[in-house]
Amino acid sequence: MRRPTWGSTEICKALKINKNSFNNWVRDGYLVPTYPGKGTGTSHGWSIDNLYEIELFRYLIDTGIVKNEAAKIIKTHPFGKAEWLQRVVLPEHPHPENIQTEKPLLEILIKDGKYRTMLVPSKTIIIEPEKLDDLDEVRLISLKKIERRIKKLFE
């Protein structure tokens, strides 16, 4: 049976995150626990959804995205109920019996230090070459990989 919450120390140890850095991310509002502590010295309770968000946040900043932007990316999408891990219906199959599904990718388009993000089905990634010329960077992040890592460590 899956536990409903995890503590900060356990999360930091499993994900190999410096405890002081993690506490700073929480203090600065980048990460928000589902069950905040009730006062000074009380522990936060982190849900499974929080674990996905923490791992994605850590991944984003480890790959060079600044903390403010990483936090915005997490808050832009409906991660709170782990909806980002649900399957996405591929539009090219109009008949219900032919519908295929796949875990989405997080697409991040970067231009002049500004980020635009969206969830895209992993089997239907289309970026027109002329749009690429106008961008500084395009990143595709496998949410399935993040999901597998969290499940392996915490379930």
Secondary structure as GFF3:
##gff-version 3
##sequence-region A 1 155
A	DSSP	alpha_helix	8	15	.	.	.	ID=ss1
A	DSSP	alpha_helix	19	27	.	.	.	ID=ss2
A	DSSP	alpha_helix	48	62	.	.	.	ID=ss3
A	DSSP	alpha_helix	67	76	.	.	.	ID=ss4
A	DSSP	three_ten_helix	79	81	.	.	.	ID=ss5
A	DSSP	three_ten_helix	83	85	.	.	.	ID=ss6
A	DSSP	beta_strand	88	89	.	.	.	ID=ss7
A	DSSP	three_ten_helix	96	98	.	.	.	ID=ss8
A	DSSP	beta_strand	101	102	.	.	.	ID=ss9
A	DSSP	beta_strand	104	111	.	.	.	ID=ss10
A	DSSP	beta_strand	114	121	.	.	.	ID=ss11
A	DSSP	alpha_helix	129	133	.	.	.	ID=ss12
A	DSSP	beta_strand	137	142	.	.	.	ID=ss13
A	DSSP	alpha_helix	143	154	.	.	.	ID=ss14
###
